[in-house]
Amino acid sequence: MNDSDSNPMPSIEDVARVAMLSRLALDAEGLEAARGDLAAILRHVAAIRSLDVEGVEPLPRPQDTVNRLADDEPGPMLDRDVLLELAPRTEGPFIAVPKVLGEGGA
C-alpha cells in the first residue's frame, strides 16, 4: 500500500496479508469486498492526515471526565472445582484457552 496515493487502492495481496494478520479466513469474494472497505478506511486516514493541526494540543480524552477509581479490595474467591466446572474447556487443573501466538504473531 502506497501512503502517497491520493486515492489508495490496496492490492489483493495487501488485503490477504491484513486478513491473515487479523485471523480472518476470506475467500476471493470476501477479499475483494474487504479491499473496498480497506480502501475507504485508507481514504479516511488520508483525509485526517491532510488536516492542519498546527498549534492544536493533544488531548488524553475528548471530555473532561475522570474515572472514579474504587479501592481494590479482595472479595470472596470461587472454589477451584466450581471454577473449573464453569469453564468451557479444561486441561487437568487448568482452564484451556485457544493458542493466540504463532504463525506470524508477536
N, C-alpha and C positions, 0 to 999 in steps of 0.2 A: 504494500500500500504506500502510495506516494503522498506525503504530507503536504507537498507543494501544490497539488492539484486543486483547482477551484471547485471542481465537481468530481470528487473522488468516487471511483467505482472499483471496489476490491475485486481481485481475481477470484475464481472458484477455488484455487489453491489456498489463497489467504483465508477464505471463508472456511474451508475444510480444516485448516490449522486452528483457527479460533474455535471451531466446533469441537475439535479433538481436545483442546485445552480446557474447554467448558464441559467436557464429558457429555457431549450431545451426539447421538447417533442419527445423522441426517442422510437421507437418500439424495439422489441427484435433484429431485424436485424441491426437497427441503433446503438443499444448499443454495439453489437459485433464489428461493424465497428469502432465505437468510441474507443472501448477497444484497438484495434490495433494502432490507432492514438495516444492514450494516452500513450501506451507502448513505441512508438517511441519517443515521447516527453520526457518521463522519462529516456530513454536510452541517449538521447542527453544531458539532465541535468546531468546525472551521468558522462558522458564524460567531460563535462565542470568542474564538481566538482573535477575530478581527475587531472586537470591541476595544475602544480606548479606555483603559483602566488606570492611566497615569494619575497618580495622586489619590487613588482610592485605597483606603486602608482595608486590609483583610479582616474579616470577622470570624471569630471562632464558631458562631451560630447566628442565624438571621434574627432571632429575638433576644431580648434581654432577660430571658428566663434562666433560672438556675435549678438544677435538680435538687430535690430535698433528699439528702442522704441520711438514712437512719443508721444507728449504731449496728454493727454486725454482732448479733448475739446468737449463739448456737441454740438450736431448738431440739426437739426430740428426734432421734435417729430411727430410721426404719431398720427392722431386723434384717440381717443379710439374706436369710431364706425367703422372707417376704419380698424383698427387692428382686432377688433372682427369679422368683415366680412371676413378677410383673414384667420382666424383661422379655422382649420378643424372641431373643435367642441367647443362649448361654454356652460357654465352653468351660466345663468344670466349675470352679467357684467364681468365674468372671462373666461379665456381660460381653457378648460378642458384637463387634461393630464392623462395618464394611471397611476394607482397605481404602485409604484415601491418598496414599503416596505411591509413586512408581510411575512407569510409563511417561516420563517427562515431567512428573510432579516434582516440586521442590522439597 
